[in-house]
Amino acid sequence: MIGKNSKDQGLTSQIQPQGEKIHRMVYLVSVMTFFSILAPALLHSNDKELFTALFSSPINPLSELTIIKYSSLYDSIYYVAFIVGLIIGPFSDKKGKRKVFIIIGSFGFLLFSTLFRFSPNFQILLLFRLFQGISHILVWQTLMVLVYDYSGSNVAKSVSINTIFMGMAMGSGTMLGGFLANFGTYVPIYVSIGSYSIVFLLAILILKDPKFVQQHPTIKQSIFLAKEKPHILVPALFNFIDRLHMGFLIALIPLYLTFVIPLEPSMRGMIFGLSAIPSIILSYPVGRKSDGPWGRIKPLALGSIIYGVLLSLTGIVAQDSLVIFIIFLMFQGCAQGLTMTPNNSLLGDIIEPEHNAMAVSIFNFFGNIGMILGPIFGLIFGRNYSMAFLVAGIIEILSLIFNIFLARKLKVMEKIGFQFPTVAKKVYHFLKGIVKK
């Protein structure tokens, strides 16, 4: 791994010697990840119906623009809450504890999700949503750290397994949420609470803190980790690109399928969930290839380019065609399958075990900025979905170009043994000349 001295390598070997099987805790953590991601994914398919049930009346019905505004703020405040994850990392690394954050977070998610039903106005709902997001990031980020804690030399394989469970949760959650909404507006919330209850119980009864994390950096050392090890910024920025796309789709697709191609909640969830299928299928084989001939950068760059181009064209080409829209979603799912595992593995290549929590915090911080931008497009562009898709795609491509330059400057490519193909070198130097001019 990058930057590991002999002492670090000795610590890593305590976790899992080369060639050993995947640690059993990776499977438990992946199952917990599934239920923790499933819970919020259930809530994305029937925003219109939820807001109408809570805040509309025959005398004062909610307009389309009001629902777009509510939906954008509802998602934005949730992802803004994720920034709290930047604070969790230093304390988790200092104490060497993970389990307590999952217990507190899962209980918080259960509490604030229960309060949704009793929101007297939209402002109070946003407050509950904020605390629900804080609770969720406590759980999800800590589970991600545990994957690295227990992965040892099998980073890509462990991450692939976790990514598969994450993808299954996202895909099945949106599908199931839409289906459940047909039985009642609040039914997805109740099932979401049940899903997180499983996480809460598994954390209390089965989950164990890793005993092998022996070196605990000071909080100051953790906070200045990005300055000391700027290589972390490369996977962090790739995560920004990945999550920008994800946050945009999570926020805009339900609105698009509500007002542009009017569908019932069950169909909205079904179509949204289809994009996760290619990602699930590709996660493990891409993870294995990224450990071998492909490396990390090739699938990351290719997937990000596909993301950006397809995202830019979706609103223009799909228009009112549901079939074309679904095809674009499926190909974007393929792009996600190319990026998620290699990028998470790249982070594992770079960080030392005692810095796992803080490194994941930085990684997720950049990713969460991307997630926050997604719903904001709904506020900025309103009904102009084509322009929203176009701008999001352009931002994604520009971010990729910037990150490739950053990776070259920090010599991350060389450190992980990546060599630019001849054509790519020419393109790189051409772009570099344009930037200098």
N, C-alpha and C positions, 0 to 999 in steps of 0.2 A: 504494500500500500504506500501511497505517496507520503513522504515526510516521516516515516516511522523509523525510529532508531532501534537499536537492539533491545533496549528496555521495553519499548512499545511492543516489539514483536514477541517478547517473552510474555507480556500481558495478554496479547492476542492468543497465544498458544494455550493459555490457561482456559480460554473460552472454548475453543474447539480446534484441535489439531487438524492439519491439512488432510483432507480425504475422509474425515468422519461424516456420519450421517447428519442430516439437519436436526438441530436440537429440538426436542419435543415441545419446548416452550414456544418455539416459533409457530407451531401449529395451533397451540392454545391462543396465543396472541392474535393470530390470523382469524380465528373463529370470533374472538372478541371484537376484532376490527370489523368483521362482517356485520355483527349486530349493531355496533356503534355507528357505522355508516348507513346501514339500512334504516335506522330510526329517522334521521333528518331527511333521507331520500324519499321517504313515504309522504312527506309534506309538500312536495313540489308540484303536484298535478292539479290541485284544485284551489289555487289562491283566490280566484274570482268568487267561487262559491263560499269560501271561508269568510272573506271580507263582506260579502253580501249578507251572510247569515248573522254576522256579528254587528255590522254597522249600517245596514241598509233597512229601509222601510218602504212600504208602498207610497208613502207621501214623499220621501226623500231617497229615491233610488241612486245607486252609485253609477256615475258615468264611466265610459270606457277610459277616458284620460285619468280619472280618479283611481280606477283600478290599476292602470299602468303605474301611476305614481306610488300607490300603496305597495304594489308588488315589488317595485324597484327599491323602495326604502326598506321594506320587509327583508329582502335579501341582503341589501347593502349593510344594514346594521348588524346582521348575523355575521357577515364576514369581517366587518370592522372589529368585532369582538375577538376574532382570531389573533389579532395583533398582540393580545395579552400573552400569547404563547412565547413571545420574546422574553418575557419576565420569568416564565416557568423554568427555562433551560438552566440559568445559573444556579438556582436553588436546587434543582434536581441533581445537577452534577456535583454540587458541593456536598449534599447529603448522601449521594449515591442511592437515593430512594426513588422508586417509580410507583409502586403500588398505591401509596396514599393519595397521589394525584388522581388516579383512576377512580378510586372509591369516592372521593369528594366530588369529582366532576360528574360521574354517573348519577350520584344522588341529586346534584344540582339540576341536571338535565331532566330528571324525573319530576322534580318540584316545579320548575318553571314551565315545562310542557303541560303539566296539569292545570296551571294557572291560565293558560291560553284561553280556555273555554269561558273564563269569567272576566275577560277584559272589557271594561266599561266603555273604552274609546280606543282609537287607533294609537294614540301616544302611549298608553299603558301597555298595549300589545307590543309596541316596539321595545319598551323597557324589558318586558318578559323575554322577548326575542334576543335582546342583547345579552342577558344573563344566561339564556339557553346556549348561545354561541360560545360564551366564555367557558361554560361547563363542558361543552363538547370538545373544545380545543384542549382542555386539560386532559381529557381521555384520549382523544385520537392522536395527539402529538406524543403523549407518553407511550402509547402502544407502538408507535413508529420507532421511538427510541429503543424500546425493548427488542424490536426485530434486529437492530444493529447490535445491541448488547449480546444477544444470543446467536448471532450469525457466524461469528468467527471468520474462518477462511471462506465460508460459503455465502458471501454477501449476495451475489447475484441470484443464487438459487433461493435463498431465504426471502429476499425482496420479491422475487417472482411469485412465490407462494402467497405472500401477503398481498401483492398487487392483484392476484387472481381473486382472492376473497373480497378485496375492496371493489374490484370491478363488478363482481357478482352482486354485491350489495347495492351499488349504484344503479345497475341495470334492473335488477328485480325490484328494488325499492320504488323506483318511479312507476314501473308497471303495476306493482301491487297497490301502490298508493292510489293510482287512478281507478283501479278496480274496486278498492274498498270505499272510495268516495261515492260510488253508486249506492252504497247501503246507508249513507249518511255523511253529512259534511264533516262531522267530528270523529268519525270512525278511524281515519288515518292517524289522528293524534293519539287515540287510545292504543292502537297497535304499535305506534312508535314508542309509547311509554312501556309497553310490554317488552319490546325489543331491547330497550336500554336496561330494563330490569334484569335481563339475562346477563348483561355486561356487569352490572352491579354485583350480582350474586357470584359470578365466576371470579371477580376480583377479590371478593371477601373469602371465598371458600377454597379456591384452587391456585390462583396466580401467586407466584413467588418473586421477590426481588432478586436480581442477579447477585451472587455472592462474590463474583470474581472482579467486579469493578473496585479495585483497591486504591487507585490514585484519585483523590478528590481535589481538583483545582479550586483556587479561591474564586469568589464571586467576581472580583476584579479581573482575574485571568479569563474567566468565561466571557465577560462582557466585551473584552478587547480581543476576542478570538478572531474576528474577521480582519482586524488590523494586523495581527500576528500571522495569520494564515489566509491571505487574500484569495487563495485558490478556491476557497469555499464559495466565493461569489459566482463562480462559473456555473456549478449545478444549481445554485440559488436563482440565478437569472434564467436558466433553462426552466426552472420550476415556475418562475413568473410567467414565462411564455405559455407553458402547459396549462396553468391555472387560469390565465386570462381567457383562454379558449373555453375552459370548463365553466368558469363563472359566467361568461357571456351566454353559453348555451343553457345553463341551468335557469338563468333569469329570463332570457328572451324566448326560448322555445315554447314554454307554456302560454305566453302572451301571443306568440305567432300562431299557435294552434288554437287559440281561443278566438282571436279577432280576424286574422287573415284567412286561415283555413279552419273555419269553426268546427270544433270537435268536442265531444263529451269528455269528461275527465278520464274515463277508462282508456279511451283511444289516445289521448294526449300522453298519458303515462306509458302506454304500450309503445308508441312511436319513439318517445324519448329514450326508453330503455333499450331499443334496438341498437343504438349507437355504442352501447357497452359490450355487445356480443363480440365484435371483432377484437376489441381490446383484450377481453378475457382470453380469447383463443390464442392471441399472439403473445401475451405476456410471458409465458414460460419459455417457448422456443426462442423468442427474441432475447430473453435473459441469458439463455445458454449461449446463443451466438455472440452476445456482447461480452461474454467471458472468453470468447475465442477469436475467430477471424474478423468479426465485425468491429470489436472494440466498443467504446461508449459513444464516440463522437459521430460516427457515420449514421447510425439509426436516429440519434438525436437531431442531427441537422436535417436528414431526409424527412422525418416525421414532422418537424416544425415547419418546413417548407410546404408540405402537403396541407397541414393545418391552415397556414396563412392564406394560401391560394384558394382553397375550397371555402374557407370562411368568407373571404372577400366576395366570392361569386355566388354564394348561397342565396342571398336576398334578391340578386339580379336575375339569376337563371331559374331558380325554383318558382318565383312569383306565386301563383295560386295552385301550382301543381304539387300535390301531395306525394306522388310517386318520385318525382325528381328530388324533392326535399328529403325523402327517406334515403334515397341513393347517396346524396351528399352527406347525410348523417352517418351512414355506414362507412363511407370512405374516411370520414373524420375519426370514426372509431378505430379504423386501421392505423391512422396516424398516431392516435393516442397509444395504441399497442406498441408502436415503435419507440415511443419516448419515455414512458413512465418507468419501466424497469431499468433501462440503461442509466437514466438520470439518478434514480435512487441509488443505484449501484455505484455510480461515479462519486456520489457523496460518501458512500462507505469506503471507497478507495482512498479518499483524502483525509478523513478525520481519524484521530486517535480515540481509543475506547473511552478514556476518561473525559473526553469532550463531546460524547455522543449527544447529550441532551441539548447543549448550547448550539452545536452545529445544526441539529435538526430544527431548533428554534429559528436560527438565521435562515435556513433553507425554507421553512414554512412562512417566515415573515415576508419574504419576497413573493412566494406563491400566493399568500393571502392578499397582497397588494393587487395581484392579477385578478383574484376572485372578487375583490371590491370593485374593480373597474367594470366588470361584467354587468352587474345590475345598473350601474350609473348610465350605461348606454340607453337604458329604458327611459331614464329621466331626461337625458339630453335630446334624444331623437324622437321620443314619443311614438307616433304612428309610422315614422319613416324607417321601417325595418331594413330596407335595402341599404340605406346609407349607414345604419348601425353595423350591419354585417361587414360592409366594405371597410369602414374605419377600423373596426376590430381586427380584421385580417391584415391591414396595412401595418398597424401597430405591432402585430405579432411578427411579421417579416422583418421590420426595422429592428425589433428587439433581438431577433436571431442574428442579424448582421452585426449588431453591436457586440453581442456576446461572443461571436467567433473572433472578432478583433481582440476582445478582452482575454479570451482563452490563449490566443497567440502571444499577447503581451506578457501574460503571467506564466507562459511556457507550460501550460497545463497539458497541451497536446504532446509535447516531447516527454513529459514526465510519465504519461500513461502509455507511451510507445506508439502514439498515432502519427502517421505520416500522411501529409496532404498528397492526393493524386496530382499528377502533372497539370491536368485541366483545372482542378480546383485551385492550385497554386497561382495559375495565370489569372483566374477570376479574382482571387484574393488580392493580388498585387494591383489589378486593375481598379478594384473598389478602393484600395488603400490610396491610390493616386488621386481618385476623385475626392475622397475625404480630405486629403491634404490641400487640394486646390480650393 
